[in-house]
Amino acid sequence: MSPRLVLLSARLLDPATGALLPETALAATGGRITALGDDTAVRALAGPATTVVDLKGAVVTPGLVDGHIHPVSGAELTHGLDLSACTDVDQVREALAAEVRRLAPGDWLSAWGLDPNVFGERPVETAPFDAVLDGVPAVLLLFDAHSMLASRRALELAGVDGPRRFDQASAEVVCSPDGRPTGLLLEDAACDLVERVAPRPTREERRDRLAAALRKMAAAGLTGGHAMDANGDSLAFYRELDETGRLPLRLRVAPWCQPGTDTDGVRALITQQGEGGALWRTDGVKIFMDGTIDNGTAWLERPDCHGESRHAFWPDPEVYTQTVAALHRAGVPTATHAIGDAAVRHVLDAVRKAQGGGGPRVRHRVEHIETVPDDTLARFAELGVIASMQPTHCCDFTRADHTDNWSRRLGEDRAARAWRCRDLWESGATVVLGSDWPIAPYPPLGVMAGARHRRPSRDLTQPPHGPDQALTALQALQGMTVNAAFAAGEEDRAGRIAVGHRADLTAFADNPLTVSATDLPDLPVLLTVLDGTPTHRAAHV
């Protein structure tokens, strides 16, 4: 059987060692690498139906995998006005005014990517935009996607005129002392009050936006992603795209387990494991232990400077511990969103208790880990817990001088412990890198670059935040290849260029290990291959 794909004149890079392999060509059959060798020997394997690509010295790595991504919700949330480039209230106001002028009467304004740092020391509320949004129903999603600003008209249409009570401990309709909503809604339960009355795109529009976003991800060099939600139509969309040959990423999907999930709900999540198709599968469960530092809903061991971030996302954290234990006994890996130090500590304690109760070996994960004390670091390796990190959050939403909202809330000591990628790595933890798109951009070269330089991507002349926590070029590459494969339990078939491994590959114009961190985001991606089939091919390749 002749191979489906042959790559010639390639520099094949082993991310485990950082060395180039002696071979210059590979063949792929049935989605696996079936041969490595010199150009002549491998070229001789090609048949009439084989796609032969001469890479002319391009560097090939295993396909890059985003360790934390939200494809379906991201494709939906990033539709509308992009406010991510705005750096102050005036710029936001001008962008909103321009968008309002394009709207027809009664239309909703939808925006995303709003950075709370634009407000400086002022409260995060809609008041600065009331004049611009007068009579306009508008929702402005903050960058963390855990909070939004709703205009007065949007609140009126949703019937929100005061505080509400929610099952989620950190959800809140933020109100002024006189009980009037300020426009700030914290966490999903509060945001949903307005979202459910806002216009929704059709199912077909949402599916097509997802397909378009995934194609762009493939063009950026991604061959896979650990999708941290399975809400709404997500699984149906993956199934449809997979069955019609339009799924250009291999997706590992973790459905949510929210507070209030009872025994039957946990059992259903266990039963759901393994559901999937050729290029996607349900594997694991995503759980939230807290919210975010920027909106005061993280869980910290000491409150932030506003007296906030004092509570877990689960009203009774012990119920979370019991849920992890039940999933562990069933062999289901958990991926827990834990940003604050108290949240991270509780997750590690819960995993330790679950392991003490016996059961199979399970690779649990902690997602984000934005600030942790020294005594937490070694526990990741001791417990075998994966550290899933998003270094571009540190780059783009904090500042080296700690004048940003995140750092001010935490104070100097905790802000100095920001995104401890290097410390976790050197303590023996397996560190996986991702974007958390749509929170930060998904191009993987930007993620790896941020892990190395830790500078604001908009202005690389600015000083780095915590340069001692920067990863090396090889560590950054490993975080999106071999470590991502290990986290998924796939180290025997993914993350390396070896016979028998998946033919998920990314080809670059130059070696990502020798290109400088600041130039890395602009390194051309020449070819992306998924399951032995090109999903992106530069015009001249």
N, C-alpha and C positions, 0 to 999 in steps of 0.2 A: 504494500500500500504506500503510494507516494505521499510525501508530506503535503500539508495544506499551505504551509508557509516556510520559506527559506530566507534567512537574513545573511548577507554576505558583507565582507569588509567591515566588520564591526569590532569595536573594542568592548569586550564583555567584562563588566565590573562586578566583582563579588562584594556585596555590602557587608558580609561577615568579617572580611579582612581588609577591605579597601583596595585590594590588589586587582589588577587586570588579569583575566584568565589567559592562558597561552593560546586558546582557540580563538578563531576569528569569525566563525560562522556557526549558525544553529539551524535546526529544522524542527518544525512543530507539526504533530499529527494528533488529531483527536483532542485538541486543547492542551496537550502536554508537550514538553520539550523531549524530542526523541533522538536527537543527535547533536553532538558538539564536535567541531573539528576545524580543519583548514577549509578555505574557500573551495578548493577543487573537489575535495572528498564530499563535502556537504552539497555542493552544486550538483554533483552527479546523482543525488537522491531525488532531485526534482522531477516531477512528471508534467504532462501537458496542462493539468489543472492547478499546478502549484503556483502560488504567488511568490515571486522572487524579488527581493528588495536589496539593492546594492546600497549600503549605508555610507560608503566612502569614508570610513573612519569614525563614524559617529559612536558615541559611548552609549552602551545599552545597560540598563539596570533592571532588576526585577520591577514589575509595575508598582507605582507608588500608591499607597493606600492611606486615605484619610481616616484617622482613628476615632473621629467624633464628628458626625455630620448629620444634618437634617434635610434630606433632599426634597421631600414633598412639602413640608411646611416652609422650607426656605424658598422654594420656587413660588409659593404663594405670597409669603411675607415681603419678598423683595420686588413685588409688582407695585408700582406707584412712584411717588416722589422720593428720591434718594437724598437724605439729609446728612449722610455720613461725612461729607466734605465740609460741613458748616462748623465753624470754630467759635462763634459767638451768637448771642441772641439776635443781633441785627441781621446776620446772614441768614438765620433761620426765618426771620420775619420776611425778608426779601424773597426767599425761595417760596414761602407759602403764598405771598401776595401774587407772585407770577403764576403759580399754579391755580389760584382762585380765579384769576382772569381767564383761564382756559376752561373753567367749569361752566356747565349749563346750570340754570337755577334748579336747586334741589339736589344736585349731584353731591356725592360724598367725596371728600378729599382723603386719600390714604397716603401716608408717608412712613418711612422706615429709616433706621440707622441713626436716630437722634442720640447724640452724645450728651450725657448730663453735665459734662464739663462746660458746655456752652453757657450754663447758668451761673458759672463762677460760684460765689458764696450765697447767691440768692436761691430761694426754694425752687424746686422743679415743679412747675405748675403751668397752666395755660394762660395765666393773666397777661404775660408779655405779648401774647398773640391774639387776645380777645378782639381787638379792633380789626385785625386782618381777617379773622375767622367769624366775624359777626354774622349770625344766621347761617353759617356753613357747617354742616355736620362733618367733623374731621376726626381721624384717629392718627396719632403720631406715635409709632412704635419706637421705644427707646432701644438703643443698640443691643442691650442684653436680652431682648425678647421676653423678659419677665415682667415688663411694665410698659404702660403706654400713657399718653396724654389724650384725653378726649375733650373736644370742644364743648362749649355750653350747649350748643344745639344738639350735638350727639348725645350728651347726657340727658337732655330733655326728651329726645326720641326714645331713649332706652328706659325712661322712667326712673333715672337715678338722681335722687334729690337729697340724699343723706347717707350716713354710714350703713353698712350691711354686715351681717355675720356670715362666715363661711366655714366649711369643714377644713379647708387648708388654713393652718395656723397663721401663716404669713400673708395671706391674701387680705387686701384692704382697699376700700374706697377712701382715699385720703381726704380729710375734711378740715376746714378751718375751725378755729375755736367756736364759731357760731353754728357749726354743723353743716355748712355748705361745702359741697365737693369742690376741691381745687382743680380737678381735672386729672389728677394723677391716680392711676389704677395699678395696684401691685398684684402680680401673679395671675395665673390663668383664670381662676374663679372670678376675680374682679373684672379682668379684661373682657371676659365672655359676656358680661352684662351688656356691653356696647356692641361687641362683635356680632352677637346674634341678631341684631336689628340692622346691621350694615349690609349693603348689597354684597352678594357673593357671586363669583364667576361660575359659569356652568361647569359641570363635571368634565366635559371635553376640553374646555379651556384650561382647567387645572392640570389635566393629564398632559396636554400639549406643552404647557409651560414647564412641567417636570422634564419631559423628553428633551426640550431645548436646553434646559439647565444641565442635564446629564451629558449632552453632547459637548457643551462647553467645558465641562469638567474633564472629559476624555481628551479634548484638545489641549488642556493644560497639563496633561501627563498622568492623570489619575486612572487607575484601572479598578479601584475598589474603594469601598467606604464602609465604616461601621456606623450604620444608621441608627440613631438613638431615639427612634419613635416608630410606632406603627399605627398612628392615629387615623381615624376617618377612612378614607379610600386608599391609604398608602399601599397596603398589601395587594389590593386589587389592581392598582396602577402598576406595581412591579410585575405582577403576573401578566397583565396585558402587554406591557412593553417587552417582557421576556419572550412571550409566546409569539410575538410578531417580529422578533429580531431587532427591537429598538432599545434594548437595555445595554448601554455601553459601559456600565460599571458592574462589578461583582459586589453585591451588597449583603452584609450580615446585619440583620435587623433585630433590635431589642425593643419589644413592646413595653409600655409603661405599666408600673404598678403604683397606684396612687393611694394616699391615706383613705381608709374606708373600704379597701379591698378585703373582702371576707375570705373564709376558707374556700368557698366554691370558686371565688375569683382567682385565688392563687392556684387552685387545681386547674383551672382553665388555662392559665398562663403556662403551666407545666405541660399540659396536653398539647398546647400550640407549638411547642418546640419541634424544630425539624421541618415545619411547613415551609414550602418554597418551590422553586423551580430550578432551571438549569443554572441560572446566574444569581439567584438570591435565596436566602433561607432565614427563617426565624431561629435565632440562637442567642439566648440570654434574655434578661429582663432589666429594664432601665427603671431606677428608683431615684426620687429626689429626697435628699436629707436636709437641704436648705435652699434658699433663694440666691440673691446676689448681694455683694457688699455695696455696690453703687446705689441700690434702692433701699438698703437697710433691712433686707430680709435674709441675709446670711445667718449662720449660727456660730457665734463667736464665744470664746471662753470668757471674754470681758466685752461689754457692750462697746459700740463705736462711739465717736465723739458726740453723736446726737442721742445717745442712750438707746440706740436701736441695734438690730441684729442680735437679739437675745434668745431667739426661740428656734427650735427645729421646725422643719416643714411638716413633720408628722406630729400631731398634737400630743401623742404618747410615743416617744422614741422607742420604748420597749416593744411596742407592736411592730415597729420596723425590724427590730432585732429578731423577733419571732418569725417574721416573714422571710428574712434572709436565711434563717435556720431551715425553714421548710423548703425553700428553693435549693439550698445546699444539699439537703438529704436527697432531693430528686435529681441532683447532678446538673442543676441549672445555674450557669454563671450570672452574677449580678454586676451591673454597672451603675454605681451610685454617684449622682451629682452631689458633691460635697466641696464647698468653696471655703467656708470658714474653718478655723482650727478645731472648734468643738464638734462640728459636723464630721470632719475627717477622723477625729479621734473616735467618735461613736461608731463610725463605719468599721474601723479597724477592730474595735472591741467586739462588734457584732460578728465579724468574720471569725475572730478567734473563738468566740463561743460556739459558732456553727461548726467549726472544725473540731472542737472538743467533743461534739456530740456524735462524731463518726460520720460515715458516708464516703462518697467517692472524692477523689481529688478534683477540685473545681478551681478554675482561674477567675477569681473575682477581680473587679476593677474599681478604682475611685476616679471619678471624672473631675477635672479642673484643678483642685488642690492649689488654691491661689495663695494661701499663707498658712504655714505650719511651723510649730516650734521644733527645736533640735531633737527632742526626745521622740518625735513621731517618725523621723526619717527612716531609721533602721527597721521599723516594724513592717514596712512594705515588703522588704526582702524576707524577713523572718516568716511572714504569713503567706508569702507568694502572691501578694496582691499587686496587680498591674497599676502603674501610675500613668494615667491618661492626661496629657498636658496640652495646652493650647498657647504656645509662647507668643503668638501675635496679639493676644489680648493684652499681655504686658507691654508690648511694643506700642500699640495704638491707643490704649485707653488709660495709660498711666504716664507719669513723667519722672525723670531721674531726680528732680529736685523735690518730689513729693508734694507738689502744689495741686495735683489733680484730685478729683472728688474721691476716688478709691483710696488714695493714700491719706488724704485728710481725715477721712472717716476712721481709718485704722490707727493712725498715729505712727510716729517714726519707727518704733521697734517692730511692729508687725508689717509695716510697709517695706521695711528692709528685708523681710523674709518673703518677697514676692516671687511666685512661680519658680520654686527652687529646683529647676530641672537638673542642674549639674549635681547638686547635693544629693538628690534622690538617686541619680544615676550612680554616683560614686559610693552610695550606701548599699548598692547591690540591687536596687529595684529595676524592673523592666519598665522603661519609659517609652510610651507610645505617643506620637505627635499627631495633632489634628487641628482643624480650623474652627469647629463648632459652627460652620456656615449654617445660617446666614448671619451669625454674630460677627464673624470676621470673614474676609475673602477666602475662597477655597483654593486658589492656585497653590499647589503643593510646594513649588519652588519658593514662594513667598513665605510659607510656613517654615520651611527649613532655614531660609535666610534669617527670619526673625529669631529662631532658636539660637542662631550663631551671633547675630549682632545686637539684638534686643534694643533696637532704636526705632523711633516712629517711622513707619514706612513712607509717610508723606514728606518727611524731612530727615534724611539720613545724616545730616550734619549735626543733629541734636545728640546730646550724650546718651549713652545706654542706661537703662534701668537695671541695676544689679549685674554689671558685666561679669562678675565672678560666677554667675549662674549660666553663662553662655555654654552651649554645647559645641563640640568640635564638628567639623564638616562630616566626618564619618559617623559620629553619633547621631547627627541630624538625619542623615540618610538611613541609618539603621532604624530610627524611630518611625519611619514610614515604609519600611520593608520587612526586615527580619523580625523586628519586635512586634510589628502589627500582626505578622503571621503567628508568632508565638502567643500573643494575646487571644487569638481566635482558635488556638489549638491546632494550627495548620502548619507548624514548622516542618513537617515531613513532606509537604507538597507545595509550599508557597514561600515567597520571600527570598529565594535564591535562584541563580541561574545554574541549573543542574538537570541532567537527564532524569525524567520522571516527574519533575516539578511542573507546575502550571505554566503555560505559555502566556503569562500576563507580563508584559514588558513595556518599558519606556525608553526611548532613544533620544539623546540630546546632542546638540552640536558640539559640545565640549564636556569635559569631565566635571561633574558637579562637586567633586571633592577638591578640585584645584581652582575653580572659579571663585572669586572673592565673594564674601557674604553679601556685600552691597550690590554686586552685579548679578548675583544668582537669579533673582526674580525675572531678569530679562534674557536668561539663557534659552535659546530656541528649543522647543520640543518638536522633534522631527517626525516621530512616529510613536503611536500608542497602540499596543496590541492586547486584546482581551481574548482569552481562550483560543489563541492561535489565529485570531482574525483582526486585522487593522481596524481600529475605531477612529483613528486620526492619522492623517498622512500629509505632511507639508507638501506644498506644490512642487518643489524641486526634488522630492525623494521618490 
